[in-house]
Amino acid sequence: MSKTLAIVGYGNILKGDDAIGIEAVKRIAERARGFNVEAFQFHQLCIDAVYLLKDFHKVIFLDCSVEIGSGQVVCKKVSLDDTSPITMSHHLRPEQLLVLIRSLYGMAPDAYVLTVGGREFDFGSGLSLEVAQALPIVTEMCLSLLSENLEVSDKINL
């Protein structure tokens, strides 16, 4: 692994709150110029990301979810203990990407997922108010993770 840090924002920019990963990675990349950071934007996490992320020491994934409250921000360390089957599909979870990286290259980067709860996923709707308000928080949490000053159990409600 020769590269240091990667941030990966993913989601559908046409579907409201699902765009938070892409919007966040743009902001973070602008603010993280002093770090050795490479930024990626994906519509979905797919098999191609395995090769792109294999040489990093740390990867931070930024995403939206309906499984947590709207505007809530959750940070979790990605576990490589995931034993769920990996199917070759067009969409993978961060855990699956890391398992593939480790299987193919012998080691995987440390990784974290910053997730924002969303509620608006209609086409062309833009970010909901709660998710838009979470954007600066996600930016600061990611920058803290990049500089290793954040506890991964941090959880913020707006």
Backbone as CSV, one residue per row, in Angstrom:
resi,resn,N_x,N_y,N_z,CA_x,CA_y,CA_z,C_x,C_y,C_z
1,MET,0.842,-1.181,0.000,0.000,0.000,0.000,0.883,1.239,0.000
2,SER,0.791,2.019,-1.044,1.633,3.192,-1.126,0.863,4.496,-0.938
3,LYS,-0.412,4.501,-1.258,-1.217,5.700,-1.104,-1.724,5.770,0.323
4,THR,-2.078,6.961,0.768,-2.458,7.106,2.157,-3.962,7.061,2.391
5,LEU,-4.694,8.060,1.932,-6.096,8.215,2.303,-7.001,8.335,1.088
6,ALA,-8.173,7.701,1.177,-9.181,7.834,0.123,-10.522,8.141,0.764
7,ILE,-11.271,9.015,0.117,-12.661,9.241,0.498,-13.516,8.847,-0.696
8,VAL,-14.579,8.114,-0.410,-15.441,7.592,-1.455,-16.870,8.016,-1.166
9,GLY,-17.391,8.912,-1.982,-18.790,9.300,-1.883,-19.573,8.551,-2.930
10,TYR,-20.691,7.966,-2.520,-21.489,7.256,-3.509,-22.977,7.475,-3.272
11,GLY,-23.708,7.398,-4.376,-25.153,7.589,-4.341,-25.633,8.137,-5.664
12,ASN,-26.932,8.275,-5.775,-27.558,8.759,-6.998,-27.854,10.248,-6.862
13,ILE,-27.162,11.070,-7.627,-27.330,12.527,-7.523,-28.698,12.990,-8.016
14,LEU,-29.428,12.134,-8.680,-30.756,12.493,-9.178,-31.872,12.170,-8.195
15,LYS,-31.531,11.506,-7.074,-32.561,11.026,-6.162,-32.424,11.616,-4.758
16,GLY,-32.584,12.931,-4.674,-32.688,13.606,-3.391,-31.539,13.337,-2.438
17,ASP,-31.879,12.848,-1.247,-30.898,12.643,-0.188,-29.821,11.619,-0.544
18,ASP,-30.082,10.770,-1.508,-29.084,9.779,-1.916,-27.818,10.446,-2.453
19,ALA,-27.888,11.729,-2.769,-26.738,12.475,-3.292,-25.781,12.942,-2.201
20,ILE,-26.094,12.711,-0.935,-25.255,13.244,0.150,-23.816,12.750,0.065
21,GLY,-23.579,11.516,-0.304,-22.205,11.007,-0.409,-21.393,11.773,-1.440
22,ILE,-22.003,12.053,-2.584,-21.333,12.796,-3.653,-21.097,14.243,-3.226
23,GLU,-22.114,14.870,-2.658,-21.974,16.265,-2.207,-20.917,16.382,-1.117
24,ALA,-20.903,15.434,-0.198,-19.934,15.482,0.892,-18.509,15.303,0.379
25,VAL,-18.300,14.358,-0.534,-16.935,14.117,-1.021,-16.396,15.350,-1.750
26,LYS,-17.251,16.087,-2.428,-16.809,17.329,-3.089,-16.308,18.340,-2.061
27,ARG,-17.080,18.539,-1.009,-16.687,19.488,0.047,-15.409,19.046,0.766
28,ILE,-15.361,17.774,1.082,-14.223,17.260,1.840,-12.946,17.337,1.011
29,ALA,-13.039,16.990,-0.253,-11.862,17.053,-1.134,-11.315,18.473,-1.196
30,GLU,-12.204,19.450,-1.228,-11.782,20.855,-1.258,-11.069,21.239,0.036
31,ARG,-11.600,20.789,1.162,-11.030,21.134,2.468,-9.813,20.301,2.828
32,ALA,-9.637,19.138,2.207,-8.579,18.206,2.598,-7.323,18.355,1.747
33,ARG,-7.143,19.489,1.133,-5.982,19.677,0.267,-4.655,19.535,1.009
34,GLY,-4.619,19.766,2.298,-3.395,19.621,3.070,-3.058,18.178,3.413
35,PHE,-4.029,17.300,3.238,-3.825,15.876,3.497,-3.420,15.195,2.190
36,ASN,-2.874,14.016,2.301,-2.589,13.191,1.126,-3.848,12.366,0.847
37,VAL,-4.865,13.017,0.243,-6.180,12.414,0.076,-6.552,12.338,-1.401
38,GLU,-7.105,11.199,-1.788,-7.669,11.063,-3.126,-9.171,10.851,-2.975
39,ALA,-9.956,11.582,-3.761,-11.412,11.531,-3.663,-12.007,10.789,-4.855
40,PHE,-13.010,9.952,-4.558,-13.716,9.203,-5.594,-15.209,9.436,-5.451
41,GLN,-15.897,9.477,-6.577,-17.358,9.561,-6.604,-17.886,8.410,-7.454
42,PHE,-18.811,7.646,-6.865,-19.414,6.531,-7.579,-20.928,6.605,-7.464
43,HIS,-21.592,6.170,-8.521,-23.048,6.021,-8.455,-23.385,4.870,-7.504
44,GLN,-22.620,3.781,-7.627,-22.742,2.611,-6.757,-21.349,2.064,-6.510
45,LEU,-21.199,1.321,-5.425,-19.936,0.621,-5.206,-19.957,-0.639,-6.072
46,CYS,-18.987,-0.747,-6.950,-18.949,-1.894,-7.855,-17.553,-2.523,-7.831
47,ILE,-17.409,-3.605,-8.517,-16.182,-4.396,-8.498,-14.954,-3.577,-8.915
48,ASP,-15.133,-2.577,-9.779,-14.007,-1.747,-10.219,-13.319,-1.032,-9.055
49,ALA,-14.076,-0.744,-8.005,-13.516,-0.039,-6.853,-12.471,-0.879,-6.126
50,VAL,-12.517,-2.189,-6.263,-11.529,-3.054,-5.613,-10.127,-2.656,-6.064
51,TYR,-9.928,-2.558,-7.339,-8.611,-2.190,-7.871,-8.243,-0.752,-7.503
52,LEU,-9.197,0.153,-7.576,-8.914,1.560,-7.292,-8.531,1.811,-5.835
53,LEU,-9.048,1.016,-4.922,-8.845,1.270,-3.490,-7.795,0.380,-2.836
54,LYS,-7.212,-0.536,-3.563,-6.325,-1.547,-2.975,-5.056,-0.980,-2.354
55,ASP,-4.568,0.168,-2.781,-3.282,0.690,-2.316,-3.380,1.734,-1.209
56,PHE,-4.569,1.967,-0.679,-4.728,2.995,0.348,-4.576,2.412,1.751
57,HIS,-4.112,3.234,2.684,-4.014,2.834,4.087,-5.356,2.980,4.793
58,LYS,-6.124,4.002,4.397,-7.413,4.257,5.029,-8.391,4.723,3.957
59,VAL,-9.627,4.202,4.044,-10.698,4.594,3.133,-11.907,4.985,3.969
60,ILE,-12.507,6.107,3.619,-13.727,6.551,4.286,-14.836,6.601,3.240
61,PHE,-15.886,5.828,3.497,-17.044,5.778,2.606,-18.117,6.721,3.132
62,LEU,-18.783,7.435,2.236,-19.836,8.386,2.592,-21.111,7.993,1.871
63,ASP,-22.186,7.770,2.628,-23.406,7.245,2.028,-24.638,7.742,2.771
64,CYS,-25.788,7.428,2.202,-27.084,7.753,2.788,-27.825,6.460,3.071
65,SER,-28.716,6.488,4.060,-29.462,5.282,4.412,-30.851,5.644,4.921
66,VAL,-31.806,4.777,4.638,-33.148,4.922,5.200,-33.256,4.202,6.536
67,GLU,-32.202,3.520,6.939,-32.230,2.710,8.160,-31.944,3.493,9.430
68,ILE,-31.559,4.765,9.298,-31.372,5.625,10.471,-32.207,6.882,10.268
69,GLY,-32.423,7.617,11.328,-33.270,8.798,11.261,-32.740,9.866,10.318
70,SER,-33.646,10.576,9.694,-33.282,11.627,8.745,-32.411,12.688,9.412
71,GLY,-31.242,12.938,8.817,-30.309,13.914,9.346,-29.360,13.371,10.388
72,GLN,-29.604,12.153,10.850,-28.708,11.527,11.822,-27.431,11.099,11.105
73,VAL,-26.288,11.261,11.772,-25.001,10.888,11.193,-24.379,9.805,12.065
74,VAL,-23.982,8.699,11.444,-23.394,7.576,12.168,-22.051,7.237,11.529
75,CYS,-21.059,7.003,12.365,-19.733,6.604,11.901,-19.426,5.224,12.453
76,LYS,-19.059,4.306,11.540,-18.714,2.951,11.965,-17.445,2.487,11.270
77,LYS,-16.626,1.752,12.003,-15.460,1.108,11.401,-15.955,-0.114,10.636
78,VAL,-15.440,-0.301,9.445,-15.848,-1.432,8.619,-15.170,-2.693,9.127
79,SER,-15.961,-3.730,9.318,-15.458,-5.011,9.801,-15.182,-5.932,8.623
80,LEU,-14.062,-6.632,8.694,-13.739,-7.618,7.675,-14.226,-9.006,8.064
81,ASP,-15.013,-9.078,9.116,-15.533,-10.359,9.567,-16.811,-10.753,8.848
82,ASP,-17.192,-9.974,7.858,-18.422,-10.223,7.117,-18.310,-11.558,6.384
83,THR,-19.193,-12.478,6.734,-19.158,-13.788,6.084,-20.293,-13.952,5.082
84,SER,-21.024,-12.860,4.803,-22.106,-12.979,3.823,-21.522,-13.225,2.440
85,PRO,-22.234,-13.975,1.631,-21.701,-14.302,0.306,-21.553,-13.055,-0.564
86,ILE,-20.525,-13.072,-1.376,-20.294,-11.973,-2.307,-20.730,-12.445,-3.681
87,THR,-21.731,-11.788,-4.187,-22.175,-12.109,-5.534,-21.621,-11.066,-6.474
88,MET,-21.289,-11.459,-7.652,-20.777,-10.510,-8.635,-21.953,-9.739,-9.223
89,SER,-22.310,-8.680,-8.552,-23.415,-7.860,-9.017,-22.909,-6.457,-9.288
90,HIS,-23.815,-5.591,-9.613,-23.433,-4.213,-9.910,-23.350,-3.360,-8.654
91,HIS,-23.626,-3.927,-7.498,-23.618,-3.144,-6.261,-23.026,-3.980,-5.130
92,LEU,-22.024,-3.421,-4.453,-21.392,-4.083,-3.317,-21.432,-3.172,-2.100
93,ARG,-21.318,-3.758,-0.924,-21.206,-2.983,0.312,-19.728,-2.753,0.604
94,PRO,-19.386,-1.728,1.400,-17.975,-1.492,1.732,-17.288,-2.731,2.299
95,GLU,-17.999,-3.496,3.158,-17.413,-4.698,3.743,-17.009,-5.692,2.663
96,GLN,-17.861,-5.846,1.676,-17.582,-6.785,0.596,-16.385,-6.327,-0.241
97,LEU,-16.289,-5.029,-0.492,-15.131,-4.516,-1.231,-13.837,-4.827,-0.493
98,LEU,-13.831,-4.607,0.807,-12.619,-4.839,1.589,-12.263,-6.319,1.660
99,VAL,-13.262,-7.174,1.769,-12.995,-8.608,1.766,-12.377,-9.017,0.431
100,LEU,-12.890,-8.477,-0.657,-12.317,-8.779,-1.976,-10.887,-8.258,-2.091
101,ILE,-10.643,-7.039,-1.606,-9.280,-6.476,-1.649,-8.325,-7.385,-0.875
102,ARG,-8.735,-7.782,0.328,-7.879,-8.653,1.148,-7.660,-10.009,0.477
103,SER,-8.711,-10.553,-0.128,-8.592,-11.854,-0.795,-7.651,-11.798,-1.991
104,LEU,-7.721,-10.718,-2.735,-6.917,-10.602,-3.949,-5.498,-10.099,-3.712
105,TYR,-5.314,-9.219,-2.715,-4.029,-8.547,-2.544,-3.365,-8.820,-1.190
106,GLY,-4.007,-9.630,-0.347,-3.382,-10.028,0.899,-3.576,-9.083,2.067
107,MET,-4.025,-7.897,1.827,-4.305,-6.945,2.901,-5.347,-5.956,2.406
108,ALA,-6.001,-5.321,3.347,-7.033,-4.332,3.015,-6.832,-3.096,3.865
109,PRO,-7.231,-1.947,3.356,-7.094,-0.721,4.148,-8.051,-0.705,5.342
110,ASP,-7.704,0.070,6.363,-8.678,0.386,7.399,-9.771,1.188,6.724
111,ALA,-11.005,0.989,7.155,-12.091,1.710,6.496,-13.183,2.056,7.492
112,TYR,-13.851,3.138,7.178,-14.957,3.654,7.972,-16.085,4.026,7.026
113,VAL,-17.313,3.959,7.546,-18.468,4.416,6.792,-19.132,5.518,7.591
114,LEU,-19.277,6.674,6.968,-20.069,7.767,7.528,-21.405,7.733,6.800
115,THR,-22.461,7.487,7.544,-23.786,7.355,6.957,-24.691,8.454,7.479
116,VAL,-25.456,9.039,6.571,-26.442,10.055,6.926,-27.825,9.474,6.656
117,GLY,-28.707,9.601,7.626,-30.080,9.148,7.422,-30.803,10.078,6.477
118,GLY,-31.497,9.503,5.519,-32.234,10.300,4.537,-33.712,9.981,4.550
119,ARG,-34.513,10.883,3.981,-35.955,10.642,3.905,-36.530,10.965,2.533
120,GLU,-35.814,11.704,1.708,-36.336,12.163,0.415,-35.519,11.532,-0.710
121,PHE,-36.141,10.614,-1.464,-35.431,9.907,-2.525,-36.145,9.991,-3.874
122,ASP,-37.009,10.992,-4.028,-37.689,11.187,-5.310,-36.728,11.773,-6.331
123,PHE,-36.960,11.498,-7.598,-36.125,12.056,-8.656,-36.219,13.572,-8.663
124,GLY,-35.051,14.221,-8.736,-34.981,15.672,-8.863,-35.364,16.460,-7.644
125,SER,-35.444,15.812,-6.485,-35.944,16.508,-5.295,-34.882,17.310,-4.554
126,GLY,-33.597,17.065,-4.750,-32.555,17.753,-3.993,-32.487,17.229,-2.566
127,LEU,-31.496,17.698,-1.817,-31.333,17.258,-0.427,-32.455,17.812,0.442
128,SER,-32.969,16.987,1.334,-33.947,17.463,2.311,-33.239,18.411,3.284
129,LEU,-34.008,19.181,4.011,-33.445,20.147,4.959,-32.557,19.455,5.995
130,GLU,-33.016,18.325,6.545,-32.245,17.623,7.576,-30.908,17.128,7.042
131,VAL,-30.906,16.606,5.831,-29.677,16.084,5.246,-28.750,17.224,4.850
132,ALA,-29.299,18.295,4.324,-28.477,19.470,3.992,-27.803,20.023,5.252
133,GLN,-28.523,20.025,6.367,-27.943,20.496,7.628,-26.871,19.548,8.154
134,ALA,-26.935,18.286,7.770,-25.930,17.309,8.208,-24.643,17.403,7.394
135,LEU,-24.686,18.028,6.233,-23.519,18.078,5.350,-22.282,18.673,6.019
136,PRO,-22.367,19.813,6.730,-21.166,20.312,7.414,-20.674,19.382,8.523
137,ILE,-21.588,18.676,9.170,-21.202,17.747,10.235,-20.446,16.566,9.638
138,VAL,-20.961,16.029,8.532,-20.281,14.926,7.855,-18.893,15.372,7.404
139,THR,-18.797,16.573,6.887,-17.508,17.110,6.436,-16.517,17.148,7.593
140,GLU,-16.922,17.682,8.723,-16.029,17.781,9.881,-15.669,16.409,10.446
141,MET,-16.650,15.507,10.484,-16.367,14.158,10.987,-15.364,13.448,10.083
142,CYS,-15.524,13.601,8.780,-14.604,12.961,7.842,-13.202,13.550,7.976
143,LEU,-13.110,14.859,8.077,-11.800,15.488,8.250,-11.153,15.045,9.555
144,SER,-11.951,14.873,10.601,-11.419,14.366,11.868,-10.916,12.935,11.724
145,LEU,-11.675,12.106,11.003,-11.224,10.737,10.757,-9.933,10.725,9.956
146,LEU,-9.842,11.605,8.990,-8.624,11.682,8.180,-7.421,12.042,9.044
147,SER,-7.656,12.890,10.043,-6.557,13.271,10.933,-6.550,12.430,12.213
148,GLU,-7.427,11.416,12.284,-7.507,10.436,13.367,-7.852,11.034,14.723
149,ASN,-8.792,11.993,14.728,-9.214,12.600,15.984,-10.660,12.281,16.356
150,LEU,-11.258,11.320,15.692,-12.664,11.031,15.934,-12.828,9.619,16.468
151,GLU,-13.645,9.490,17.485,-14.005,8.166,17.977,-15.044,7.587,17.014
152,VAL,-14.871,6.340,16.606,-15.769,5.772,15.624,-17.176,5.518,16.163
153,SER,-17.356,5.601,17.447,-18.687,5.430,18.008,-19.482,6.736,17.984
154,ASP,-18.879,7.817,17.498,-19.571,9.094,17.464,-20.857,8.982,16.649
155,LYS,-21.893,9.567,17.189,-23.201,9.553,16.540,-23.829,10.904,16.821
156,ILE,-24.284,11.577,15.796,-24.809,12.930,15.968,-26.224,12.978,15.447
157,ASN,-27.109,13.527,16.249,-28.502,13.758,15.831,-28.714,15.243,15.628
158,LEU,-29.408,15.587,14.566,-29.755,16.993,14.336,-31.162,17.230,14.811
